[in-house]
Amino acid sequence: MCGIVGYIGKRDVAPLLLEGLARLEYRGYDSAGMVITSPKSTGLKMVKAKGRVRDLEARVPKRFTGTTGIAHTRWATHGAPSDINSHPHMDPENKVAVVHNGIVDNAAELRAKLEADGVVFASETDTEVLTHLIARSQAETLEEKVREALKVVEGTYGIAVMHADFNDRIVVARNGSPVVLGIGEKEMLVASDIAALIAHTRQIVTLDDGEMATLKADEFRTYTTSGTLTTATPETVEWEAASYDMGGHDTYMHKEISEQADAVDRVLRGRIDEKFSTVHLGGLNLDAREARGIRRVKILGCGTSYHAGMIGASLIEGLARIPADSEPASEFRYRNPVVDPDTLYIAVSQSGETYDVLAAVQELKRKGARVLGVVNVVGSAIAREADGGVYVHAGPEVCVVSTKCFTNTVVAFALLALHLGRIRDLSVADGKRIIEGLRKLPGQIQEILEGEEDIKKLAAEYADAKSMMFIGRVRGYPVALEASLKLKEISYIHAEAYPASELKHGPLALIEPAMPTVAIVPNDSLLEKNRAAMEEIKARSGKILAVAHQVQEKADHTIIVPKNEDELDPILMGIPLQLLAYHTALALGRDIDKPRNLAKSVTVE
Ligand code: F6R
């Protein structure tokens, strides 16, 4: 999705903005641009290019200097990727420059009105509407001009605005699209993602929806869109700038898969309470009495986070004996759900900004529900909107597809399930058993990662498949779903996931030698049932790759993973399949970190 970066201070702004844009490249984009100025200059200078940030860099003219600027990477929504449609957008007099993330829903209507007033549009974008509205405002200050424009705009936005007549400031606003301020020493930054700020400052302020800010080199002010001042105390982010580098790996995905033992160690750190065989989750805001009153748990997320939520639901149901299920947030919010006061709702999101999840949370809160967040990005919109929650502490995830965040989210759910279980009926012995299992995870993950070379060979063997089937039963089913999603996202091989028990109700018709199956086969009470499913596949000459705790005779190949407690096995079984997807995509020469048509955080509907 689109990215914003802006700076006001004393440094040469163009290289700084280019570096910031490069840090946002992972989000996916099709064009880029920037506008700069300096206190002594009376005009705004612009450069834009369809393509990559390096194409923009190549176009930057000599003596393109300044100390204030805003820049953007665009992901086309209104109008095809082109130089003209890239941001920033300026008015015909080159006074106002706007970069915008989000979508102006009433752009067509506003455009028609402006055109009727004689405005000539240069681009096909919804953003240009905002530019003209701001430029035409008769208000005296830039803040007022922006506020007036936003009053008539419906939709979502994160914007940064510069004006040639007010060149000591950048004005920014947020409604549904992230805007983060970076507070420096006599310099201020703004971005849509911490990634673009972290090399310059760790002090950040995250704007709320309906909030605006004015950035000057040595001060910032935040206020609501109606003008009331708000208090914003900068938070210190702990993420290292180095987390955004590839650190010797060829891709972010590989780096992030490889980091999982450390990441899991982090989500566990400081949370285990041996004395009571439970865990402490400081941000939950749910006391024991309230926890006992929960009758049902509903987990909401999208994509990989929805799959993590499915495993979370089975952990909560298994350990805390509370009926639980996971549903795509994108579906939930549109079906006018019955909101039950005794249900605990949990929103899951790596980015904490996914629009469908955020909208579901807002709808739930409006209806009086209690909502927790299981989120990676500290201070993100969902984290702030929720009544409490658990941070998953995976560190920044740059690759578009999620790996380490999936694993850490599931571990965070295991902690939550243990916590709820120990408040309810989970015995001390079972609590101990799960804690011992959790402690074993980092070492076992490392062991799996050390088998990468073998998985790479298997990937070469399966990479020519046109289509693949993934099956699992009960706890294994979400593992199959997630593995099939990972494979299709980065290798573009068609993949389907089914509960193994459903095979004979239809999908068995697809099985033939050219359609290999990946079977999740843990050593648990369903082992024989899973073996029977493999038997059915073999009887149709289907090729099988099993992920199991011991060699599976019916399978053509087995990836063996270390055994943990039954409840925690799904965490480990997913990891070799991340590597399988990775090496399959690599063998096929795909752009692994930036798969086609996908963006890292989906902040629009
Ligand atoms: C898949 C993937 C996506 C995200 C989904 C939700 O690899 O990363 O399916 O999981 O877009 O994103 P978050 O977790 O940021 O809400």
Residues whose N, C-alpha, C, O or C-beta is under 5 A from the ligand:
A	BS01	F6R	C302 G303 T304 S305 V348 S349 Q350 S351 G352 T354 V400 V401 S402 K600
